[in-house]
Amino acid sequence: MAIIMSNRFAGVAGTVAMVALIGSGCSSSGVDSNGREYFHITTPSDAVAAPTATSGTGTVRAPPGSQPSTSPGNTPGTLKVGQAAIITIDGTEAASLTIASVQASTRPADAYGSAPQRGYFLTVRVRAMALPSYRNGFDIGPMDFYALLRSSYFEEGNGNALDAPGADRELDYATLNAGESTSGTLVFDVPAKHGKIAYSPEFGDGPIGYWTF
């Protein structure tokens, strides 16, 4: 079953993919249940083989992924905090997305706020930019992300997260036109300082990538 977007993306249904742009020596990919690749992390050898074109992040784009003959299942790829990804919609590179930083705190933003219910606040900084070549509008908002810690799901703004440092700069919902960018924070109330931030656009088939911290 192919990964299908809801009408939330540019008003049409279609496939969506995320291509990570990194300089480390590792690679990973995810495929749908038909064995079609939708997520690919480039290796240095991939980058050498790829055409030298730059995205909004100024990084070499990844080449098309291979088509596995059998599917290992829906396995999203994993990035590190600070690594950029290109989001592809209907086979077209649409946007650059980065989890720029993740900071943990045990105290609220000010003396009037509440402490975290579960032990820690996470303040996550997100950057997104619609590529200049993409004309259909790229939608983004805080509900496209969640935290995964110790196999537990935490939605953005949960618990006392709105008292976390940086909550006043929370990522807004936006439709980015070609070349436009936005940034903001995501805030979580969680039991640990380490885990993953999942990017899971609201089309119903689960996350297409994780940033570990």
LOVEXTI-186173 format. One line per 10 residues: number of its first residue (from 0); their letters; for each residue x, y, z of C-alpha. Coordinates in pm, whole numbers, plus 32768, in hexadecimal, padded with zeros to 4 digits. Layout:
<recs>
NUM> a> X Y Z ~ ...
</recs>
This chain:
<recs>
0> maiimsnrfa> 8000 8000 8000 ~ 8095 8149 7F95 ~ 80B6 8269 8088 ~ 7F97 8353 8033 ~ 7F79 84BD 809F ~ 7E31 8550 8111 ~ 7D9E 8685 806F ~ 7E61 874C 8172 ~ 7F89 8745 8081 ~ 7F4E 8834 7F60
10> gvagtvamva> 7DE5 87C4 7F44 ~ 7E33 867E 7E8D ~ 7E82 8519 7EE9 ~ 7FD7 848B 7E99 ~ 810E 83E8 7F20 ~ 81F8 8495 8012 ~ 8363 8448 805C ~ 8480 84D6 8129 ~ 85E8 84D2 80AE ~ 86F1 8519 81B4
20> ligsgcsssg> 8820 85E9 8154 ~ 8948 8595 8231 ~ 8AC0 8570 8229 ~ 8AEC 8443 830C ~ 8B4F 82E9 829C ~ 8A05 823A 82DC ~ 88D1 81F0 8211 ~ 8770 817F 8251 ~ 862F 8168 8193 ~ 84BE 8128 81CB
30> vdsngreyfh> 83CD 8082 80DE ~ 8257 8059 80C9 ~ 81AF 7F04 80CC ~ 81E5 7EDF 7F55 ~ 835B 7F0C 7F7A ~ 835B 806F 7EF2 ~ 8461 814C 7F93 ~ 83E4 828F 802E ~ 8503 82F1 8114 ~ 8675 82E9 80C4
40> ittpsdavaa> 87A3 8365 8185 ~ 88C6 83AC 80A0 ~ 8A24 832B 80DA ~ 8B60 83DB 805E ~ 8B65 82EF 7F32 ~ 89FC 834A 7EE3 ~ 8A57 84BA 7EEB ~ 8B79 8484 7DF9 ~ 8A98 83CB 7D07 ~ 8984 84CD 7D1C
50> ptatsgtgtv> 8968 85FF 7C3A ~ 89FF 872E 7CE7 ~ 88C5 87F8 7D20 ~ 887F 88C0 7E59 ~ 8742 88DC 7F24 ~ 86D6 89F2 800D ~ 87CB 8968 810E ~ 88EF 8979 8019 ~ 8926 8802 8034 ~ 8956 8706 7F1B
60> rappgsqpst> 880E 865E 7EC5 ~ 87E8 84E9 7EDF ~ 87C1 840F 7DA8 ~ 8684 833E 7D78 ~ 867A 8210 7E5C ~ 8684 80A7 7DE9 ~ 854B 7FD2 7DDE ~ 8569 7EA9 7ECE ~ 84D7 7D64 7E4D ~ 8442 7D12 7FA1
70> spgntpgtlk> 83BF 7DF9 80AB ~ 844B 7DF6 820F ~ 8319 7EC0 8279 ~ 82D6 802A 82C3 ~ 841F 808C 8369 ~ 845A 8203 837C ~ 85C1 8279 835D ~ 867A 8329 8475 ~ 873F 846E 847A ~ 8804 8528 8581
80> vgqaaiitid> 879A 8679 860A ~ 881D 8789 8524 ~ 8808 86B9 83E8 ~ 872A 873D 82D2 ~ 8631 8675 8205 ~ 8582 86B4 80BC ~ 840F 8665 80BE ~ 8394 85DA 7F73 ~ 8224 85E7 7F11 ~ 81A8 8529 7DE0
90> gteaasltia> 8310 84F8 7D73 ~ 835E 866C 7D82 ~ 8450 8700 7E7E ~ 8375 87EB 7F48 ~ 841F 8866 8085 ~ 8551 885E 8163 ~ 850F 87F5 82CB ~ 85FF 87F7 83F4 ~ 85E5 87AB 8565 ~ 86EB 88AD 85C1
100> svqastrpad> 8709 8871 8737 ~ 8670 87B9 885F ~ 869B 8840 89C0 ~ 8629 879B 8B04 ~ 85C9 8858 8C40 ~ 8535 8805 8D93 ~ 84B9 8967 8DD3 ~ 83A6 8A37 8D35 ~ 83EA 8B6F 8C6D ~ 839B 8C53 8D94
110> aygsapqrgy> 834A 8C4B 8F06 ~ 81D3 8C42 8EC3 ~ 81DB 8B0A 8DEC ~ 81AD 899F 8E52 ~ 82C4 889F 8E59 ~ 82B4 877E 8D62 ~ 81C2 866D 8DCA ~ 82A1 8557 8D49 ~ 83F8 85DC 8DAB ~ 8478 86A1 8C7E
120> fltvrvrama> 8411 87A8 8B87 ~ 8494 8786 8A23 ~ 84B0 88BF 894E ~ 84E4 885F 87E3 ~ 853E 8961 86D8 ~ 84BC 891D 8579 ~ 8519 89C7 8430 ~ 845D 8995 82E9 ~ 8479 8A31 8191 ~ 83AF 89F5 8055
130> lpsyrngfdi> 84A6 89C4 7F3B ~ 84A3 8ADA 7E34 ~ 8444 89D9 7D2B ~ 830E 8960 7DE6 ~ 81D1 8A21 7D8C ~ 80BA 895D 7E34 ~ 80E2 89DB 7F9A ~ 817D 8912 80B6 ~ 80B2 88EA 81F5 ~ 8158 88C5 8348
140> gpmdfyallr> 80E9 88DC 84B2 ~ 8131 8855 860E ~ 8045 872D 85E9 ~ 8128 86A3 84D7 ~ 821D 863F 85EA ~ 8221 856F 8727 ~ 8323 84F7 8823 ~ 8375 8386 884F ~ 8426 8327 8994 ~ 8446 81C9 8A26
150> ssyfeegngn> 834C 8151 891F ~ 8249 824A 89A0 ~ 819C 8350 88C7 ~ 8182 84BA 893D ~ 80BE 85BB 8878 ~ 8137 871E 8855 ~ 80BF 8804 896C ~ 806B 86E4 8A59 ~ 806A 86F4 8BD6 ~ 80FC 883D 8C50
160> aldapgadre> 81C4 886F 8B10 ~ 8130 89C5 8ACD ~ 81F3 8A3E 8BFE ~ 833B 89C5 8B66 ~ 8452 8AB5 8B04 ~ 8417 8B24 899F ~ 82A3 8AD6 899B ~ 825E 8C41 8941 ~ 8311 8C07 87F5 ~ 8245 8AD3 8795
170> ldyatlnage> 823C 8A70 8627 ~ 8106 8AFC 857C ~ 8036 8A50 8474 ~ 809C 8AD3 8321 ~ 8080 8A94 81AE ~ 81D1 8AF2 811C ~ 81DF 8B73 7FB9 ~ 8313 8B42 7EDE ~ 844A 8BC1 7F90 ~ 8396 8C18 80D5
180> stsgtlvfdv> 8412 8B99 8224 ~ 83A0 8B7E 838B ~ 842D 8B10 84D8 ~ 83B2 8ADC 8637 ~ 83B4 89F3 8760 ~ 8302 88B5 87C2 ~ 82D8 8871 8936 ~ 82A8 8727 89EA ~ 8282 86A8 8B50 ~ 8341 855D 8B5D
190> pakhgkiays> 83E7 8463 8C4D ~ 8547 8465 8BB6 ~ 8645 8547 8B0A ~ 868C 845E 89E5 ~ 85AF 83CF 88D6 ~ 852B 8428 877E ~ 8461 853C 86DA ~ 8381 84A8 85CE ~ 830F 855D 8494 ~ 81B8 84CD 8446
200> pefgdgpigy> 80E8 85A4 8357 ~ 7F75 8576 8389 ~ 7F32 8480 826E ~ 7EF9 8355 8350 ~ 8016 8264 8301 ~ 80FA 82BD 8424 ~ 8251 8362 8437 ~ 8338 837E 830B ~ 846B 83DC 83D2 ~ 8504 8411 852A
210> wtf> 860A 84FA 85BD ~ 86C0 845F 86E7 ~ 873C 8523 8812
</recs>
